[in-house]
């Protein structure tokens, strides 16, 4: 991967809808050359998908929270299908420390969050932090040349 690949990744990370023509102008390549590089980056698993940034508050999801869960390794075969089926879970990470799972969730209200936590506690002890504000929205890594 060279500096042009990194530049393409950065441009797509900043705007997944950037056209081949726009990327070509920024990288001083032809559109077919940019297309070939993007295809290679996708085939190599470096680019794994494209997404839109969504304003959850405007969709009625006013509560974002992080939930730590103490989960026994024996429960993973039941736990993973449970979390994959829940659309309110934005992220689920296996982490080190007292709690083995860290979930990022979004709900319209604390009542619905509380109900979800009640369901989640079938897997173990939870510790929840509700987000008041976010100073840096989710973003990609800033690649250095």
Secondary structure, 3 states (H helix, E strand, C coil): CCHHHHHHHHHHHHCCCCCHHHHHHHHCCCHHHHHHHHHHHHHCCCCCCCCCCCCCHHHCCCEEEEEEECCCHHHHHHHHHHHHCCCCEEEEEECCCCCCEEEEEEECCHHHHHHHHHHHCCCCCEEEEECCCCCCCCCCCCCCC
